[in-house]
Amino acid sequence: MIRSLGYTIYTGKTVFKDLNSFLKKQNYSGYFILCDENTLKHCLPTLITQCKELKNAEIFEIESGESSKSLQLCSQLWEALLSYNADKNALIINLGGGVISDLGGFIASVYKRGIDFINIPTSVLAMADASVGGKTGIDFAGLKNTIGTITQPKGVFVYPPFLETLPARHIANGMAEVYKMALISDKVLWKKLKPEKNFNQASVIKSIEHKNNIVKKDPYDKGVRKSLNFGHTIGHAIESVLLASGIDVLHGEAVVIGMICEAKLSFDKKLISKAECSEIIQILSQKFPLVPLPALLFGEIIKATINDKKNNKLQIRCTLLNRIGKYKIDVTVSPDQILDSLEYYNSLNA
Ligand SMILES: NC(=O)c1ccc[n+]([C@@H]2O[C@H](COP(=O)([O-])OP(=O)(O)OC[C@H]3O[C@@H](n4cnc5c(N)ncnc54)[C@H](O)[C@@H]3O)[C@@H](O)[C@H]2O)c1
């Protein structure tokens, strides 16, 4: 049990007991479970069996994938909530990966000026990262997470056995955030992850604790929370540009490229030693498949880093590493330096 910003994160095999007591205490007027076709098939039956209170819940099934984080889908979901007479005392239950928690959190946070929601993350990425911290949102105008709110869930219920049906590509995708967490805040975890062949639930739980400690100190992203952006300025830009060009890439895969580029920038800015930079890049390239980046898209990627919502006055600002386990926020980086780092990344694949 981990205390967060006004709510509790429950982890382990007994979370449904905690969920049952949570629901009994709250007396909600109705339950709306948001899931996609995969979590409907693999996770919903367990949830309903373990939590009888939810047997009459309305199920909203959406198509899996990033393209569901759209305004159009939000408007369909708000219409559906209205058609079921969902009032201010209704509860939205986000059963899925980060797409579900971002989207469901967002629709809940503004429907009737805000109704309660809880997250039941079912992917590594959602457990280790997306379900905690209150960032909700959708993509807009081809840019990731451009519209959203910071609204905390009323509870997070992490049931690790859900990961048994998660495809290997999505396990690796989520582990990217666990490696990031180690790089910014936990050298001991980084050392443990180095030899790890497969994924390990304990490192996911450790990652949740780190994320929670960071967001508790800075819920609104003004200071220490920016540490979580390591790998993400370039990673988000790559993700947006590749997706817009019809190239299939997952968030974590783009973040791995972002971390490699930003580790290189950390070295170029004399923040980390050559030895640490090489170690990071070597481990990341061993553990994760390196997605090739078409050089033709570099211009678009740099443009997208300039548009990144983390920037101030159109200056590109990154969170870089100051050593393994330590970070430095708001480091100004020039478009040319970004270009160098992208070229460097591609040279690793050559
Ligand atoms: N709000 C935040 O703080 C935050 C942080 C990081 C990432 N994100 C967002 O999270 C999203 C990515 O999350 P994701 O990788 O979980 O994506 P996702 O929600 O698309 O899930 C990945 C895939 O796994 C499937 N899946 C999920 N759980 C499963 C299970 N138990 N068994 C079988 N299949 C399962 C899903 O249907 C989907 O096909 C991105 O939109 C990203 O922007 C948000």
The ligand as an SDF file (V2000), in Angstrom:
LIG
                    3D

 44 48  0  0  0  0  0  0  0  0999 V2000
   -0.3280    9.9960  -17.8080 N   0  0  0  0  0  0  0  0  0  0  0  0
    0.9370    9.6770  -17.6830 C   0  0  0  0  0  0  0  0  0  0  0  0
    1.6010   10.0570  -16.7200 O   0  0  0  0  0  0  0  0  0  0  0  0
    1.5860    8.8320  -18.7460 C   0  0  0  0  0  0  0  0  0  0  0  0
    2.8970    8.3820  -18.5680 C   0  0  0  0  0  0  0  0  0  0  0  0
    3.4590    7.5670  -19.5400 C   0  0  0  0  0  0  0  0  0  0  0  0
    2.7230    7.2240  -20.6570 C   0  0  0  0  0  0  0  0  0  0  0  0
    1.4550    7.6840  -20.8180 N   0  0  0  0  0  0  0  0  0  0  0  0
    0.6560    7.3250  -21.9910 C   0  0  0  0  0  0  0  0  0  0  0  0
    0.4130    5.9170  -21.9460 O   0  0  0  0  0  0  0  0  0  0  0  0
    0.1250    5.4740  -23.2800 C   0  0  0  0  0  0  0  0  0  0  0  0
    0.8350    4.1630  -23.5410 C   0  0  0  0  0  0  0  0  0  0  0  0
    0.4370    3.2050  -22.5950 O   0  0  0  0  0  0  0  0  0  0  0  0
    0.4790    1.6350  -22.9250 P   0  0  0  0  0  0  0  0  0  0  0  0
    1.7750    1.3000  -23.5000 O   0  0  0  0  0  0  0  0  0  0  0  0
    0.0000    0.9110  -21.7280 O   0  0  0  0  0  0  0  0  0  0  0  0
   -0.5430    1.5400  -24.1470 O   0  0  0  0  0  0  0  0  0  0  0  0
   -1.9580    0.8470  -24.3640 P   0  0  0  0  0  0  0  0  0  0  0  0
   -2.9450    1.3220  -23.3820 O   0  0  0  0  0  0  0  0  0  0  0  0
   -2.2500    1.0300  -25.7940 O   0  0  0  0  0  0  0  0  0  0  0  0
   -1.6760   -0.7060  -24.0540 O   0  0  0  0  0  0  0  0  0  0  0  0
   -0.7820   -1.4200  -24.8530 C   0  0  0  0  0  0  0  0  0  0  0  0
   -1.4390   -2.6240  -25.5440 C   0  0  0  0  0  0  0  0  0  0  0  0
   -1.5220   -3.6810  -24.6280 O   0  0  0  0  0  0  0  0  0  0  0  0
   -2.8660   -4.1530  -24.5560 C   0  0  0  0  0  0  0  0  0  0  0  0
   -3.0370   -4.6050  -23.1960 N   0  0  0  0  0  0  0  0  0  0  0  0
   -3.0440   -3.8460  -22.0760 C   0  0  0  0  0  0  0  0  0  0  0  0
   -3.1060   -4.6390  -21.0020 N   0  0  0  0  0  0  0  0  0  0  0  0
   -3.1510   -5.9110  -21.4410 C   0  0  0  0  0  0  0  0  0  0  0  0
   -3.1800   -7.1830  -20.7980 C   0  0  0  0  0  0  0  0  0  0  0  0
   -3.1370   -7.2950  -19.4670 N   0  0  0  0  0  0  0  0  0  0  0  0
   -3.2250   -8.2770  -21.5810 N   0  0  0  0  0  0  0  0  0  0  0  0
   -3.2010   -8.1760  -22.9330 C   0  0  0  0  0  0  0  0  0  0  0  0
   -3.1500   -7.0320  -23.5890 N   0  0  0  0  0  0  0  0  0  0  0  0
   -3.1190   -5.9000  -22.8440 C   0  0  0  0  0  0  0  0  0  0  0  0
   -3.7100   -2.9860  -24.9760 C   0  0  0  0  0  0  0  0  0  0  0  0
   -4.9570   -3.4010  -25.4610 O   0  0  0  0  0  0  0  0  0  0  0  0
   -2.8470   -2.3850  -26.0710 C   0  0  0  0  0  0  0  0  0  0  0  0
   -3.0260   -3.1030  -27.2560 O   0  0  0  0  0  0  0  0  0  0  0  0
    0.5880    6.5780  -24.2240 C   0  0  0  0  0  0  0  0  0  0  0  0
   -0.5520    7.2050  -24.7360 O   0  0  0  0  0  0  0  0  0  0  0  0
    1.3440    7.5390  -23.3020 C   0  0  0  0  0  0  0  0  0  0  0  0
    1.2520    8.8800  -23.7350 O   0  0  0  0  0  0  0  0  0  0  0  0
    0.8820    8.4790  -19.8790 C   0  0  0  0  0  0  0  0  0  0  0  0
  1  2  1  0
  2  3  2  0
  2  4  1  0
  4  5  1  0
  4 44  2  0
  5  6  2  0
  6  7  1  0
  7  8  2  0
  8  9  1  0
  8 44  1  0
  9 10  1  0
  9 42  1  0
 10 11  1  0
 11 12  1  0
 11 40  1  0
 12 13  1  0
 13 14  1  0
 14 15  2  0
 14 16  1  0
 14 17  1  0
 17 18  1  0
 18 19  2  0
 18 20  1  0
 18 21  1  0
 21 22  1  0
 22 23  1  0
 23 24  1  0
 23 38  1  0
 24 25  1  0
 25 26  1  0
 25 36  1  0
 26 27  1  0
 26 35  1  0
 27 28  2  0
 28 29  1  0
 29 30  1  0
 29 35  2  0
 30 31  1  0
 30 32  2  0
 32 33  1  0
 33 34  2  0
 34 35  1  0
 36 37  1  0
 36 38  1  0
 38 39  1  0
 40 41  1  0
 40 42  1  0
 42 43  1  0
M  CHG  2   8   1  16  -1
M  END
$$$$
